[in-house]
Structures are given as C-alpha cells and as structure tokens.
Amino acid sequence: MSGKIKITLVKSMIGRPEKHRRVLRGMGLTKLNRTVELEDTPSIRGMVYKVSHLVKTEEMINEAK
C-alpha cells in the first residue's frame, strides 16, 4: 500500500464523540469540506475506518514514473 489517499470531511463533527474528533484533528481535518492528502499506511487506513461515516476517501493514482 504505497501512495497517497485524499480524505475530505463531508459531515460535521458537532455532536460526535471526542474520540472521533481527535481522529479527525489528527488527520488535519478541522473544517467541513476540507481535503487533505495523506500517505496510504495501515494506521491512516484505521483512522479513516473509524470515521468513515464522516469522510469521503479517494485513491490517488501515482502517474509519475
């Protein structure tokens, strides 16, 4: 799993448990519709899994050779 993934916050974290808020802040998502590009690692995948109902993810295709 090498490369990057694009993660966008699509639902508000208002009213969500503090654990979910910490995960989102840890990924750099603080405002609605903000997008971050992160390395595709097992730890990041686990974070995305925990808040999958709040975010949208996209695989980034590495076209550089």
DASULJO-V214370 format. One record per pair of residues at least 12 apart in sequence whose ideal C-beta (glycine too) atoms are under 10 Angstrom apart, sorted by sequence separation. I is the first residue (numbers start at 1). J is the second residue. D is the distance in Angstrom with one decimal. If there is no record, write none. Layout:
# DASULJO-V214370
((I & J & D) (I & J & D))
This chain:
# DASULJO-V214370
((13 & 25 & 8.8) (45 & 57 & 9.2) (44 & 57 & 9.8) (9 & 24 & 6.6) (13 & 29 & 8.3) (7 & 24 & 9.4) (13 & 30 & 8.8) (26 & 43 & 9.8) (27 & 44 & 7.3) (40 & 57 & 9.8) (9 & 27 & 8.8) (13 & 31 & 9.7) (14 & 32 & 9.8) (26 & 44 & 9.5) (9 & 28 & 9.7) (10 & 29 & 10.0) (12 & 31 & 9.5) (13 & 32 & 8.7) (36 & 55 & 9.8) (38 & 57 & 9.8) (40 & 59 & 7.8) (7 & 27 & 6.2) (9 & 29 & 4.3) (12 & 32 & 5.9) (27 & 47 & 5.8) (35 & 55 & 9.7) (40 & 60 & 8.2) (7 & 28 & 8.6) (8 & 29 & 8.0) (9 & 30 & 8.1) (11 & 32 & 7.8) (26 & 47 & 6.6) (27 & 48 & 7.8) (35 & 56 & 8.9) (37 & 58 & 9.6) (7 & 29 & 6.8) (9 & 31 & 7.1) (10 & 32 & 7.5) (29 & 51 & 8.6) (32 & 54 & 9.9) (38 & 60 & 9.8) (9 & 32 & 5.8) (10 & 33 & 7.1) (23 & 46 & 9.1) (24 & 47 & 8.6) (33 & 56 & 9.8) (35 & 58 & 9.0) (37 & 60 & 6.7) (8 & 32 & 9.3) (9 & 33 & 6.6) (10 & 34 & 10.0) (23 & 47 & 5.1) (27 & 51 & 8.3) (8 & 33 & 6.6) (9 & 34 & 5.5) (10 & 35 & 10.0) (22 & 47 & 9.7) (23 & 48 & 8.7) (29 & 54 & 8.5) (8 & 34 & 7.1) (9 & 35 & 8.0) (23 & 49 & 9.7) (24 & 50 & 9.4) (29 & 55 & 7.1) (7 & 34 & 9.2) (8 & 35 & 4.5) (9 & 36 & 8.7) (23 & 50 & 5.3) (24 & 51 & 6.0) (7 & 35 & 6.9) (8 & 36 & 8.1) (22 & 50 & 9.9) (23 & 51 & 5.3) (27 & 55 & 8.2) (6 & 35 & 5.9) (7 & 36 & 5.5) (22 & 51 & 10.0) (6 & 36 & 7.5) (7 & 37 & 7.9) (20 & 50 & 6.9) (21 & 51 & 9.2) (24 & 54 & 7.0) (5 & 36 & 9.3) (6 & 37 & 5.5) (7 & 38 & 6.4) (19 & 50 & 7.6) (20 & 51 & 5.3) (23 & 54 & 9.1) (24 & 55 & 7.8) (4 & 36 & 9.8) (5 & 37 & 7.4) (6 & 38 & 8.3) (19 & 51 & 9.2) (23 & 55 & 9.6) (4 & 37 & 5.0) (5 & 38 & 6.1) (20 & 53 & 9.0) (21 & 54 & 9.9) (4 & 38 & 6.5) (5 & 39 & 8.1) (20 & 54 & 6.9) (4 & 39 & 6.0) (5 & 40 & 5.0) (16 & 51 & 8.3) (3 & 39 & 7.8) (4 & 40 & 6.0) (5 & 41 & 9.5) (2 & 39 & 8.2) (3 & 40 & 5.0) (7 & 44 & 8.3) (16 & 53 & 9.4) (1 & 39 & 9.1) (2 & 40 & 6.6) (13 & 51 & 8.5) (16 & 54 & 7.2) (1 & 40 & 4.9) (2 & 41 & 9.0) (5 & 44 & 7.1) (1 & 41 & 6.9) (4 & 44 & 9.6) (5 & 45 & 8.1) (7 & 47 & 8.8) (11 & 51 & 9.1) (1 & 42 & 7.2) (7 & 48 & 6.3) (13 & 54 & 6.7) (9 & 51 & 8.7) (11 & 53 & 7.0) (12 & 54 & 8.0) (1 & 44 & 9.4) (5 & 48 & 7.5) (10 & 53 & 9.5) (11 & 54 & 4.5) (1 & 45 & 7.5) (7 & 51 & 9.2) (10 & 54 & 6.9) (11 & 55 & 7.9) (9 & 54 & 6.4) (10 & 55 & 6.4) (11 & 56 & 9.4) (8 & 54 & 9.9) (9 & 55 & 5.8) (10 & 56 & 5.0) (8 & 55 & 6.3) (9 & 56 & 8.3) (7 & 55 & 5.3) (8 & 56 & 4.7) (7 & 56 & 7.5) (8 & 57 & 7.8) (6 & 56 & 8.5) (7 & 57 & 5.4) (8 & 58 & 7.9) (6 & 57 & 6.8) (7 & 58 & 8.0) (5 & 57 & 5.6) (6 & 58 & 4.3) (5 & 58 & 6.7) (6 & 59 & 8.0) (4 & 58 & 9.6) (5 & 59 & 6.0) (6 & 60 & 5.7) (4 & 59 & 8.5) (5 & 60 & 6.3) (3 & 59 & 7.4) (4 & 60 & 4.4) (3 & 60 & 6.1) (4 & 61 & 9.6) (3 & 61 & 7.8) (4 & 62 & 7.7) (3 & 62 & 5.2) (2 & 62 & 7.9))
